[in-house]
Amino acid sequence: MGRTDFTQMRCPIARAMAVLGERWSMLVLRECFYGTTRFDEFERNLGIAPNILSARLRDLAGHGLIERVPAGGARHEYRLTEKGRDVFPVFLALKAWADRWMVGPEGSPVVLEERATGQPVRSPPLLSSSGVPLRLEDIRVLAGPGAGRSLRARLEEAEHG
């Protein structure tokens, strides 16, 4: 049985996972968020094989999250695009979850803080329209304009019990 091609699914979450779900992709983006731009830096910081790194950088560039720009001579740098920068809140949420549930007693190896204030950066909280924190139980899941018939039926049934 072959692997499912998430890029062809109607669900945008599935399509996003086709880009971000490969195990090295988020780590390469992490390095971009931390200021890494050169191939040799990615390779050293990640401990990743060059052929795998080349493939990940090519994939992320192909999906428009990073761009390869000349850096003098035969060298290149990899820079986040607007689309890549838009992944940062996703990264922050994942980092906050990992810092809560996946670190040892020594704590997180990386702390993010605002340059201007020195205050810790926090993951964006889920807030209601009035600014009150939301829990999963406070959210309704409704069919959007791109939903097909079966998804509409499934969500309608779930909404009305």
C-alpha positions as CSV (number, residue, x, y, z in Angstrom):
1,M,0.0,0.0,0.0
2,G,1.5,3.4,-1.1
3,R,1.7,6.5,1.0
4,T,-1.2,8.9,0.9
5,D,-0.4,12.1,-1.1
6,F,-1.6,14.8,1.3
7,T,-0.9,17.5,-1.3
8,Q,-4.0,16.3,-3.2
9,M,-6.4,16.3,-0.3
10,R,-9.1,18.9,0.1
11,C,-8.2,19.5,3.7
12,P,-5.8,22.5,4.1
13,I,-4.4,20.9,7.3
14,A,-3.5,17.8,5.4
15,R,-1.8,19.9,2.7
16,A,0.0,21.9,5.3
17,M,1.3,18.6,6.8
18,A,2.6,17.6,3.4
19,V,4.9,20.6,3.8
20,L,5.6,20.8,7.5
21,G,5.0,17.2,8.6
22,E,8.3,15.7,7.3
23,R,10.4,15.2,10.4
24,W,13.2,17.6,9.4
25,S,11.1,20.4,7.9
26,M,10.1,22.1,11.2
27,L,13.7,21.7,12.5
28,V,15.0,23.4,9.4
29,L,12.4,26.2,9.9
30,R,13.4,26.4,13.6
31,E,17.0,27.1,12.4
32,C,15.7,29.8,10.1
33,F,13.8,31.3,13.0
34,Y,16.9,31.2,15.1
35,G,18.9,33.0,12.3
36,T,20.6,30.2,10.4
37,T,21.0,31.0,6.7
38,R,24.0,29.0,5.4
39,F,24.0,25.3,4.3
40,D,27.0,24.4,6.5
41,E,25.3,26.1,9.5
42,F,22.1,24.0,9.0
43,E,24.2,20.9,8.6
44,R,26.2,21.5,11.7
45,N,23.3,22.8,13.9
46,L,21.0,19.9,13.0
47,G,23.4,17.1,12.6
48,I,21.7,16.2,9.3
49,A,23.1,14.4,6.3
50,P,23.9,16.8,3.4
51,N,21.6,14.9,1.0
52,I,18.7,15.1,3.3
53,L,19.3,18.7,4.1
54,S,19.5,19.5,0.4
55,A,16.1,17.8,-0.2
56,R,14.5,19.6,2.7
57,L,15.8,23.0,1.7
58,R,14.6,22.3,-1.9
59,D,11.2,21.2,-0.7
60,L,10.8,24.3,1.6
61,A,11.9,26.6,-1.2
62,G,9.6,24.8,-3.7
63,H,6.7,25.4,-1.3
64,G,7.6,29.1,-1.0
65,L,8.6,29.1,2.7
66,I,12.3,30.0,2.1
67,E,14.2,31.3,-0.8
68,R,17.7,30.6,-1.9
69,V,19.7,33.9,-2.5
70,P,23.2,34.4,-3.7
71,A,25.7,35.2,-1.0
72,G,28.8,35.9,-3.0
73,G,30.8,33.5,-5.2
74,A,29.2,30.1,-5.4
75,R,27.7,30.4,-1.9
76,H,24.0,30.8,-1.2
77,E,21.9,31.7,1.8
78,Y,18.4,30.6,2.7
79,R,16.0,33.3,3.8
80,L,12.5,33.0,5.1
81,T,9.7,34.4,2.8
82,E,6.5,35.9,4.1
83,K,4.9,32.5,3.8
84,G,7.7,31.0,5.9
85,R,7.5,33.8,8.5
86,D,3.8,33.1,8.8
87,V,4.7,29.7,10.2
88,F,6.3,31.3,13.3
89,P,3.2,31.3,15.5
90,V,2.8,27.6,14.7
91,F,6.4,27.1,15.8
92,L,5.8,29.0,19.0
93,A,2.7,26.9,19.8
94,L,4.7,23.7,19.2
95,K,7.6,25.0,21.2
96,A,5.3,25.9,24.1
97,W,3.7,22.5,24.1
98,A,7.1,20.8,23.9
99,D,8.5,23.0,26.7
100,R,5.6,21.9,28.9
101,W,5.5,18.2,28.1
102,M,8.8,17.1,26.5
103,V,11.6,18.8,28.4
104,G,13.5,17.2,31.2
105,P,14.0,18.6,34.7
106,E,16.8,20.8,33.4
107,G,14.3,22.9,31.4
108,S,14.2,24.1,27.9
109,P,17.4,24.4,26.0
110,V,16.2,27.6,24.3
111,V,14.3,30.5,25.7
112,L,12.8,33.2,23.4
113,E,12.5,36.8,24.7
114,E,11.5,40.1,23.2
115,R,14.5,42.2,22.3
116,A,13.0,45.5,23.5
117,T,11.8,44.3,26.9
118,G,13.7,41.1,27.7
119,Q,10.3,39.5,28.5
120,P,9.6,35.9,27.6
121,V,7.8,35.3,24.3
122,R,4.6,33.4,24.8
123,S,2.6,31.3,22.4
124,P,-0.5,33.0,21.1
125,P,-3.4,32.1,23.4
126,L,-6.8,31.1,22.1
127,L,-9.1,34.1,22.9
128,S,-12.8,34.7,22.4
129,S,-13.9,37.8,20.5
130,S,-14.1,39.6,23.9
131,G,-10.6,38.6,24.9
132,V,-11.5,35.7,27.3
133,P,-9.4,32.5,27.1
134,L,-11.0,29.7,25.2
135,R,-10.9,26.0,25.8
136,L,-11.5,23.3,23.2
137,E,-15.0,22.8,24.7
138,D,-15.8,26.4,23.9
139,I,-15.3,26.0,20.2
140,R,-17.9,25.0,17.6
141,V,-16.7,23.2,14.4
142,L,-18.8,24.2,11.4
143,A,-18.5,23.5,7.7
144,G,-16.7,26.2,5.8
145,P,-17.4,27.4,2.3
146,G,-15.0,24.8,0.8
147,A,-16.6,21.8,2.6
148,G,-17.9,18.9,0.6
149,R,-21.2,17.1,1.2
150,S,-19.9,14.4,3.5
151,L,-18.0,16.8,5.7
152,R,-21.0,19.1,5.9
153,A,-23.2,16.1,6.9
154,R,-20.6,14.9,9.5
155,L,-20.2,18.3,11.1
156,E,-24.0,18.9,11.1
157,E,-24.6,15.6,12.8
158,A,-21.9,16.3,15.4
159,E,-23.3,19.8,16.1
160,H,-26.8,18.5,16.7
161,G,-25.8,15.3,18.6
